[in-house]
Amino acid sequence: MATWQDIEKDAPEFAERVRSRFAAGTNKTIATLRKDGSPRISGSELEIKDGEVTLGMMDGSMKLNDVRRDPRVAIHSPTVEPPSDPTEWLGEAKLAGRVVETAPPEQEAQEGAGYFRVDITEVALTHVGGNPPDHLVIESWHEGTGYRRRTRK
């Protein structure tokens, strides 16, 4: 599994664009797996800092129970309404991987809470292509294959 630092080294411009989409707002959406295998989505915050993606979960939360049972997650950047000019839309970012429980930051430690780093398997950024703005651009990074860019009409 990869760290954010691995993606920054392999595709620095892509990593910076993805980071900016995640920084566009506080609330991200995280998908976890329920005990029966069905998906659950929840609001979450995360931080991309010092080459890692990290996040915390409150004691007793369903998503905390989910990831302690099955660490696979997918996380979506904040949803920002596209502007009237589609070429000005910065797009949306997603990442997926497995969470690994870590020690809490000293200033944030709360009894029973969970603190995690994300071991990343894939990252994607989707936005409208320019001139003319008649196609989607899908940029991605996958563990083992690295960065890729493709378009779709």
PyMOL commands that set and color helices and strands:
alter all, ss='L'
color gray80, all
select helices_A, chain A and resi 4-10+12-22+62-69+86-88+106-108
alter helices_A, ss='H'
color red, helices_A
select strands_A, chain A and resi 28-33+39-44+47-49+52-57+72-76+92-101+114-128+136-142+146-152
alter strands_A, ss='S'
color yellow, strands_A
deselect
rebuild
show_as cartoon
